[in-house]
């Protein structure tokens, strides 16, 4: 199985949503959207694919935050 994942459509507009946070607050897109864009990831921290790209994922997220992008990550168990 390949470790590379397909590139997403970065220009796609998000549809309105609500998700429960880790502290049981309900967050909407308006609550978390960034000035220049928003990246939402649903990942599993024990998945071998996620483990294989953790370092790169942290680096990429750090770069995006410098450019006023909002990042949200939801860990699935």
Residue pairs with C-beta under 8 A, 6 or more apart in sequence:
3 49
3 52
3 53
5 49
10 37
14 29
14 33
14 38
14 40
15 29
16 28
16 29
16 30
17 28
17 29
18 26
18 27
18 28
19 26
19 27
19 74
20 26
20 27
21 27
27 72
29 38
32 38
32 40
32 70
32 72
33 70
34 68
34 69
34 70
34 71
35 68
35 69
35 70
36 67
36 68
36 69
37 64
37 69
37 70
38 69
38 70
38 71
38 72
39 61
39 64
39 69
39 70
39 71
39 72
40 71
40 72
40 73
40 74
41 57
41 71
41 72
41 73
41 74
42 74
42 76
43 50
43 73
43 74
43 75
43 76
44 50
44 75
44 76
44 77
45 51
45 75
50 57
61 71
61 73
64 71
65 71
